[in-house]
Amino acid sequence: MKVIDMKPITKQIVSAKEYVALSESMRNNIKETRILPPVLGGKNFGAIEVTYDLPVYCAR
């Protein structure tokens, strides 16, 4: 029998594309969002920090 280690997550940093999908599927569980602006000279376009009302369990 294989055991999957699940960790509760209350905050998560996601990309804008992931946030759109997340906001559609988990709209009732999102407590707060904060935009993290991109760093000058960086290779990404920034990120979004999502805080959940109830923990979300993710396999690690």
N, C-alpha and C positions, 0 to 999 in steps of 0.2 A: 504494500500500500504506500502510495506516494503522498507526502504532506506538502501543501503549498503554504509558504509563509506569507501571511497577509498583514500589512501594516496600516493602521488608521492614519489618514492624512487630513489635516484641517486647513492647510495652506498649500497651494500648488502654483508654480510658475509655468505658464503656457504661452504658445505663440498666438498671434491674432487668428490664424486659421483654426487652431484647436479651440480657442475661446468661442468662436462662432458656433461650432458644433456642440460645445459644452453648454452654452447658454440656451440652446434650443432643447437639449435633452434634460438638463438639470436646473432649469430656471428657478424652481421653488427652493432649491438647496443652496443657492449662491447668496451669501450674506453680504459680501463686499468685494469690489474689484479695484485694483490700483494699477495704473499704467506705469510701466518702467520704461523710460525713454531710452533710445539707442545711445551708445557711447560713440563719440566722434572717432572715426577711423576703424570702428568695429565692423564685423562682417554680417551683423544681423540688424533687424529693424526694431529692436526693442522687444519687450515682452509684457505680459499681463499677469499680475499676481491675483489669484482667486482665493478668497476665504470662504469656507463652507459653514453652513449652520450646523449640520451633522457631519461627522467624519465620513470620508469615503475610503473604502478599503482597496488597496492596490497590492498586487503581487510584486515582490522584489526578488 
